[in-house]
Amino acid sequence: MQPCEIQFTVDNLCHWAGMGDYVLIPRDRSYAVTLRYQGEPLHGDSFHIIDVAGRRFPGYAWGCMFAMSDCSNFIAFSWMERKFERLTTVID
C-alpha cells in the first residue's frame, strides 16, 4: 500500500498523521518526512519510524498533529526516544 502524502501549505501548517504510512511534504517542497507505521500500545496512539530528508531520526514519532513552520525549516511533533514515553520535539 502506498503511503498517504500530506502537503503542508501556507493556509494549513498542521496536519494529523497516524495509523498508517505517510509522507509529509513541506510548503517549499525542499525535503520530505516519511512516517512508517510500526505499531501501537494497548489503548494508545500509533507510533512510527521517522525519516527526515532521507535520514533516519532516532526514536519514534507518535501518530499525532504535526506542525510545520511557515518557512519549512522546522517541524514539531510528539516523539519517544524509547517505548513508551511521550515527549515533544522540534526538528530543524
C-alpha positions as a Python dict, from the first residue, in 0.01 Angstrom:
ca = {
    (1, 'M'): (0, 0, 0),
    (2, 'Q'): (131, 346, -92),
    (3, 'P'): (191, 599, 187),
    (4, 'C'): (-54, 887, 210),
    (5, 'E'): (105, 1217, 100),
    (6, 'I'): (26, 1527, 301),
    (7, 'Q'): (122, 1865, 155),
    (8, 'F'): (166, 2148, 405),
    (9, 'T'): (52, 2488, 275),
    (10, 'V'): (67, 2847, 397),
    (11, 'D'): (-300, 2812, 497),
    (12, 'N'): (-262, 2471, 660),
    (13, 'L'): (61, 2423, 858),
    (14, 'C'): (-75, 2149, 1091),
    (15, 'H'): (-188, 1801, 990),
    (16, 'W'): (-275, 1482, 1175),
    (17, 'A'): (-94, 1166, 1068),
    (18, 'G'): (-129, 825, 1233),
    (19, 'M'): (-242, 463, 1195),
    (20, 'G'): (-65, 425, 858),
    (21, 'D'): (230, 529, 645),
    (22, 'Y'): (269, 896, 546),
    (23, 'V'): (494, 1131, 354),
    (24, 'L'): (479, 1486, 490),
    (25, 'I'): (580, 1747, 234),
    (26, 'P'): (670, 2099, 348),
    (27, 'R'): (531, 2405, 181),
    (28, 'D'): (852, 2470, -15),
    (29, 'R'): (886, 2100, -116),
    (30, 'S'): (1259, 2107, -25),
    (31, 'Y'): (1252, 1769, 156),
    (32, 'A'): (1009, 1505, 281),
    (33, 'V'): (935, 1350, 620),
    (34, 'T'): (848, 980, 593),
    (35, 'L'): (648, 805, 866),
    (36, 'R'): (635, 423, 860),
    (37, 'Y'): (376, 261, 1087),
    (38, 'Q'): (532, 29, 1346),
    (39, 'G'): (250, -48, 1587),
    (40, 'E'): (59, 84, 1884),
    (41, 'P'): (46, 11, 2254),
    (42, 'L'): (-280, -117, 2404),
    (43, 'H'): (-529, 173, 2405),
    (44, 'G'): (-265, 408, 2262),
    (45, 'D'): (-176, 607, 1953),
    (46, 'S'): (24, 460, 1669),
    (47, 'F'): (400, 504, 1659),
    (48, 'H'): (618, 533, 1350),
    (49, 'I'): (976, 517, 1228),
    (50, 'I'): (1063, 865, 1101),
    (51, 'D'): (1299, 970, 823),
    (52, 'V'): (1371, 1337, 755),
    (53, 'A'): (1518, 1419, 413),
    (54, 'G'): (1620, 1054, 374),
    (55, 'R'): (1793, 1030, 713),
    (56, 'R'): (1663, 814, 998),
    (57, 'F'): (1565, 1020, 1302),
    (58, 'P'): (1623, 837, 1635),
    (59, 'G'): (1328, 704, 1830),
    (60, 'Y'): (969, 707, 1709),
    (61, 'A'): (708, 963, 1610),
    (62, 'W'): (366, 924, 1766),
    (63, 'G'): (57, 940, 1549),
    (64, 'C'): (-41, 1299, 1623),
    (65, 'M'): (-65, 1652, 1489),
    (66, 'F'): (248, 1755, 1300),
    (67, 'A'): (317, 2128, 1282),
    (68, 'M'): (543, 2287, 1020),
    (69, 'S'): (686, 2637, 1030),
    (70, 'D'): (586, 2877, 752),
    (71, 'C'): (949, 2879, 628),
    (72, 'S'): (953, 2493, 616),
    (73, 'N'): (1267, 2481, 834),
    (74, 'F'): (1104, 2334, 1146),
    (75, 'I'): (862, 2051, 1217),
    (76, 'A'): (719, 1975, 1563),
    (77, 'F'): (551, 1653, 1680),
    (78, 'S'): (509, 1407, 1967),
    (79, 'W'): (810, 1179, 1993),
    (80, 'M'): (953, 899, 2202),
    (81, 'E'): (1316, 808, 2237),
    (82, 'R'): (1220, 465, 2371),
    (83, 'K'): (895, 282, 2430),
    (84, 'F'): (661, 414, 2578),
    (85, 'E'): (722, 776, 2667),
    (86, 'R'): (573, 1086, 2511),
    (87, 'L'): (781, 1398, 2454),
    (88, 'T'): (762, 1692, 2216),
    (89, 'T'): (1042, 1761, 1971),
    (90, 'V'): (1122, 2019, 1706),
    (91, 'I'): (1346, 1927, 1413),
    (92, 'D'): (1547, 2192, 1230),
}
